[in-house]
Amino acid sequence: MSLEAYEQLMMRDNRCGYCKVVPHAMTKSIEHEWVCPSAKRFNFHAFSAGGRTIVALSLLRGRLDYTDGLLDIVYKCQMDGGCDVSCKVNRDLEPYEVMLELRTKLVEDGQVLPEHMMHIDGLRKEDNMMLGKKTDRGKWAEGLDVKILTREKADVLYHAGCRTCYDESHWPTARRAVTLLRDAGIDVGIMGNEETCCGGRAYEWGYQAELKKYAEHNTEAWKSAGVKQVVTSCACGYQAFKVLYDKIGLRQEGIEVLHISQYIERLLQDGKLKLKNKVPMKLTYHDPCHLGRLAEPWVHWEGKEVKILGQFISYDPPKEFRRGAKGVYETPRNIIKALPGASLVEMDRIKEYALCCGAGGGVKEAYGDFALWTADARLREAKSTGAEAIATACPHCAHNLEDAIKEYGHDLKVCNIVDLVDEALQVRRR
């Protein structure tokens, strides 16, 4: 679509402010009532979804010129979708889609951030968002007994993702994921150096062509490899493969996309993994935005808006809205509950109402202090539960939370679901 396609929707924004906070019925404390990091941090309406909608409409109608301040308003946003969930409790607008198209317009008009362009140039040259060399992408798996699917076939493809491939601190997690799949009897392989970016992060920065390019490449690579399932530990990759590829009409029929936590849960249910070792920890769980509300399946709809009595908006045929409730929420929690000796305590903001870790939308790359500020807020919320560790299922979340722990001196530990399962397995692997 285009920004123009949302003009009538933008005119219906009435500055209610719902986009800034957790829906009132779900608010558990005044301290944790806010869901939009930028509106909270910069304390001005322009930095909320409603404010950005006004900016988008004003740009569309030629009432605003581009300035550094306008770029700050647009890009100081994690694109986490919390605003969209809250809005649909009250108005059924589409602020997240408006913000995607607003960013796309800025990119098309050459209004980009140098910090973003550095990563986009790297993506175009080396097929990753981490400024790494393509020839180094498979280093994380060196010495690992696993099939390389450019040379042989397997039923399951494990996609590590850009962050994991180029951040050595995440290599052990990826190696454990592949090992537990293989030891459970799964016919699994990887692409090695031929693995490429999913295109999802570039898309939410406003670079739509990159999503299409990598969707076409990846789906063709899966087809050529003959895989039946694609499994990833990357929440961003999961959302891109599962939702965004479907959104642009490039999802492959006959190939199931799963997050590693979903595959682990199946293995536990089938008795192929047995958790015996105690993990005596009090854990709270952080819902990654791209595994949670943004991972709700895409809903295709074609129709038209209809005004009833010249006032009320209806849709013909009726339109189903994505409200964030159908993301992957129970699976990671079920795994934590299955860990011998572990206990789960919940934060106030969870599931579709969870607070972002702060790393998304290009904020980590361009506004690092804001990313850390948001992570600090999340860690303080986690600490208030009495937990000694915060578990998550996304390497980007883990990375930003760990950076904030170092910056602000928190005494929490960050754990990946895969590592917790590995620790509880009957046979310890390192």
Secondary structure, DSSP 8 states (H G I E B T S, - for coil): --GGGGHHHHHT-----GGGB--GGG---STT-B--HHHHHH-SGGGSHHHHHHHHHHHHTT-----HHHHHHHHS----SHHHHHHHHHT---HHHHHHHHHHHHHHTT---HHHHHHHHHHHHHS-SSS--GGGGGGGGTT---EETTTS--SEEEE--HHHHH-GGGHHHHHHHHHHHHHTT--EEE-GGG----SHHHHHHT-HHHHHHHHHHHHHHHHHHT-SEEEES-HHHHHIIIIIHHHTT---TT-EEEEHHHHHHHHHHTTSS-B-S----EEEE---TTTTGGGS-------EEEEETTTEEEEES------STTSS-HHHHHHHHHSTT-EE---SS-GGG----S-TTTHHHH-HHHHHHHHHHHHHHHHTTT-SEEEES-HHHHHHHHHHHHHHT---EEEEHHHHHHHHBSS---
